[in-house]
Amino acid sequence: MNKNNNFDELQKRIDKFKERTGITKKILPKEKNIYTDLALNFFITVGLGAFIGYSIDSWLNLKPIFFLICLLIGIISGVVKIYFLTK
């Protein structure tokens, strides 16, 4: 009986904290998928840009030039993609 009372008291304290801080909304699985999709899109575009730049540098024997250019293009395209997906 004592454990149930402690659990109920703890649950009441958690509920009061959530009301006070405004943390009452639960994140739905669909929203979690959106955030995961955004992160994957960003890292894939950055990784693809880095891979393409590294491949061009290896092919032309120019080490950091195309890697940095394509990496920057990948970062910019990832940010733009996130912007348009969240808009």
N, C-alpha and C positions, 0 to 999 in steps of 0.2 A: 504494500500500500504506500509506503514511503517513497519508493522509486517512482510510482505513478504521480504522486504529488510533486516531486522534484521535476519530473518531465513536464507536467502541466505548467508549473511555475516558470521553467525555462522557456517553454513555448510562448507563454504570455510576454516574457521579457523580450524575446526575439520579435514578436509581433509589434510591441511598443516601439522597439528600435527601428523596425522597418517603416512604421507610420511616421516617426519623427524624422527620419532621414529621407523618406520618399522612395525607398526601395521596396515597392510593393509589386512592381511589374516583373513577371517571370519572362525570361527570354525563351521564345518558342523555338522548336527545332528548325523551322523555316528560316528564322532570323539568324540562327547559328550558321546555317548553310550559306546565307548571303555573305557573312563575314569571312567564312572559309573560302568562298569563291573569290572574293576580292583579294584576299591574301595570295591565293594560288595564282590568280591572273597577274598580279604584280610581280611575284617572284619568277614566274615563267617568262614574262616579257624581258625582265632584267637578265635572267640567265640565258635566254635565247640571244639577246644582244651581245652579251659577253662571249658566248660561244662563237657567234658569227665573226665578231671582231678578232678573236683569237685565231680562228681558222684563216682569215684573210692575212693576218700578220704572219702566221706560219708559212703560208703559201708564198708570200712576197718577201719574206725575211725582213720585215719591218716590225719590230717587237711591240712597242707600246702604243703606236699611233692609232691603228684601226680598232684595237681593243678598247681604248679609252673613248673613241668616237662612238662606236657601236654600243658601249656600255651606257654612255650618256643618252643616246637615242632610246635605249631600252628603258632607262629610268624615266625619261620624259613620257614615253608612250605608256608606261605603267601608271604613272600619275594621272595622265589624261584619261586613260581607260577607267580608273577608279572614279574620277570626277564624273564621267558620263554615266557610269553605272549607278552612282549614288544620287544623281540629280533627279 
